[in-house]
């Protein structure tokens, strides 16, 4: 478990007004999570629709859920068509 240090103990090796890059994340500190493929397809479909300028309506939820349940090959074709249309 990581212990927190008081703010007074924090030291910066750069000036406060100087811009700098953050160090890359440590893969060992990542939170383990798994996104179900159907959920990933749903998120991808929302992103593809939005990028194509098509805002899903609240009533479109059932259609998006059913489309997300289709196999990856069908979903890839659907995204390709939407990208081509947008």
C-alpha positions in Angstrom: 0.0 0.0 0.0 1.3 3.4 -0.9 1.7 5.9 1.9 0.9 9.6 1.3 3.4 12.2 2.0 2.5 15.7 3.4 2.4 18.4 0.7 5.4 20.1 2.3 7.6 17.0 1.5 6.9 17.2 -2.2 9.8 18.5 -4.2 9.8 19.5 -7.8 12.9 19.4 -9.9 11.6 22.0 -12.3 10.3 25.5 -11.9 6.5 25.8 -11.3 6.0 27.8 -14.5 8.1 25.5 -16.7 6.2 23.0 -18.9 7.4 19.4 -18.7 6.3 15.9 -19.7 5.0 13.4 -17.1 6.8 10.1 -16.8 5.3 7.2 -18.6 2.8 5.1 -16.5 4.1 2.0 -14.7 2.3 -1.0 -16.1 2.7 -2.8 -12.8 0.5 -0.1 -11.1 -2.4 -0.5 -13.6 -5.8 -1.6 -12.3 -6.7 -5.0 -13.7 -10.0 -4.8 -15.6 -11.5 -6.7 -18.5 -14.1 -5.1 -20.8 -16.5 -7.7 -22.3 -16.2 -7.8 -26.1 -19.9 -6.9 -26.5 -19.4 -3.8 -24.3 -16.3 -2.8 -26.4 -18.3 -3.2 -29.6 -21.0 -1.0 -28.1 -18.5 1.7 -27.1 -16.8 1.5 -30.6 -20.2 1.8 -32.3 -21.1 4.9 -30.3 -17.7 6.5 -31.1 -18.0 5.6 -34.8 -21.5 7.0 -35.0 -20.4 10.2 -33.2 -17.4 10.6 -35.5 -19.7 10.2 -38.5 -21.9 13.0 -37.2 -24.7 10.7 -36.2 -25.9 11.4 -32.6 -27.7 8.3 -31.3 -31.2 9.1 -29.9 -32.2 7.8 -26.5 -34.6 5.5 -28.4 -31.7 3.9 -30.3 -30.4 2.1 -27.3 -32.1 -1.2 -28.1 -30.8 -1.1 -31.7 -27.3 -0.4 -30.5 -27.4 -3.2 -28.0 -28.6 -5.7 -30.6 -25.9 -4.5 -33.1 -23.3 -4.9 -30.4 -24.3 -8.5 -29.8 -23.5 -9.4 -33.5 -20.1 -11.0 -34.3 -16.9 -9.0 -34.7 -16.9 -9.4 -38.5 -20.3 -7.9 -38.8 -19.4 -5.1 -36.4 -16.2 -4.3 -38.4 -18.2 -4.0 -41.6 -20.7 -1.7 -40.0 -17.9 0.6 -38.6 -16.2 0.6 -42.0 -19.5 1.6 -43.7 -20.1 4.4 -41.2 -16.5 5.7 -41.5 -16.9 5.7 -45.3 -20.2 7.6 -45.0 -18.8 10.2 -42.6 
